[in-house]
Amino acid sequence: MRIRLDLSYDGTDFKGWAVQPSLRTVQGTLEEALATALRVPSVRVVCAGRTDTGVHARGQVVHLDIAPESLTGSSGRRGDSPMEALARRLNGILPPDVHVRRALEAPAGFDARFSATWRRYAYRVADDPALVDPLVRSHVLAWPKPLDLDAMNTASRALLGLRDFASFCRRREGATTVRTLTELEWTRDETGIAVARVVADAFCHSMVRSLVGCLLAVGDGRRPPEWAAETLAGRRRNPAVTVVHAHGLTLEEVGYPEGAELAAQAERARNTREAMDD
Amino acid sequence: MRIRLDLSYDGTDFKGWAVQPSLRTVQGTLEEALATALRVPSVRVVCAGRTDTGVHARGQVVHLDIAPESLTGSSGRRGDSPMEALARRLNGILPPDVHVRRALEAPAGFDARFSATWRRYAYRVADDPALVDPLVRSHVLAWPKPLDLDAMNTASRALLGLRDFASFCRRREGATTVRTLTELEWTRDETGIAVARVVADAFCHSMVRSLVGCLLAVGDGRRPPEWAAETLAGRRRNPAVTVVHAHGLTLEEVGYPEGAELAAQAERARNTREAMDD
């Protein structure tokens, strides 16, 4: 049977998502906890977005395949479903910087990576000393100059749609840099912190952080709003675009279609995206 | 001259506000940074609310008195006022878990402690596994059972007004436990986390954490809403009331009157509250 887990984590003390020998990674930590909880020698999980070192998640999604009988070992409190019992058991094993928000039996055709139709990230910036808050310093970038969000949103709108984002991607051999950027908008949250909401079908490597680096240069007045569209049109990595720090970035949510579309989408994505980052 | 500083801090790694020999405290850390920034042998600050070990602040207020000439050493960037330069200099010296949000020349009669007319605290609780977020685990309590905020608010309303809060205070010799509780209300923030907004003229020791402990017992169904009023009426520390963990508690804001009332309020408070906690 296939299980879906929804995860949140504080990326500060992880060397990113993907397992690496002798490094503390989210995948490695989760797979170890799963092996313990399910009493099996090893478990492999597949995730929707392989976050880099220091990047956080509130809505990471993974799947794993297990033998149904391995669930019987997870004794639940009275009234817990087997999936609630599994989530509770995992949270008892996991360190405080990773948390299973829920566990579900995955619907037919579900693939955490290939069934996903969109990923949503947030990038958070405190652009005034009065906004800097040590309680959220793990996931908010402090920026020394005030940002003009109107200028940033003008620049952002010129980047939307099906585009070649080569200017904002770290090159990978044989990987396409064409993506559909659906949303890129800056607002201020109730405390005044500037938050970028960034949605695309998928992202290539360092894409959100490069987009944000470009837009911060617009926001603090070093570049005009047109610079974003000009950079995009260049279609090659532009060294003038800074890749901003990972710690301001959080994978917030992953979107999936309903029913039979889960398998159909996975099939399409497997064919077109096998060599892509997400 | 008297200076007002507005501070935020993550209380996790501090042994509370007040200076203690050889322990890391917020006051001690701030006073050391001020002595360095002002190039003086030592500085003493007075704060609005002496937070306990593990308690956080977003709106702590302090005052300190300095010789005006000690400011001339703080070289500012072009365009910075002397107070902006002082805040920037302090933030360059302070560790990442304490931050000066702003520095101001204090108005006449201002006393961070005695001029204050109200203090506002927040207590945050994630009462569902899906709400637990490692990114905010430093300042949100995880509670294993769902909370009925309506029942908690019914209980809360019975505690408002000028009351003897002895049932919710740790006794101190010669200190009054009479306070005016102006607001005590539970709502859910945009992420679903339960937040208590608690406002009073001042608080006695462990008062917010005891009130919250009482209300959590109402919220998760172990006690009826009337239990809060009954406990208050007992007028002595009730061992059935849990003092909840410090890490969910944040001093959010301190209120001051305008103009001449600053000195008048300080005079009144000095006479009535010298032996009180805040």
Interface residues (C-beta under 8 A of the other chain):
Chain A: D6 S8 Y9 D10 H56 R58 A87 R88 N91 P96 D97 V98 H99 V100 R101 R102 P129 A130 V132 D133 P134 L135 V136 R137 S138 H139 E190 T250
Chain B: D6 S8 Y9 D10 H56 R58 A87 R88 N91 P96 D97 V98 H99 V100 R101 R102 P129 A130 V132 D133 P134 L135 V136 R137 S138 H139 E190 T250
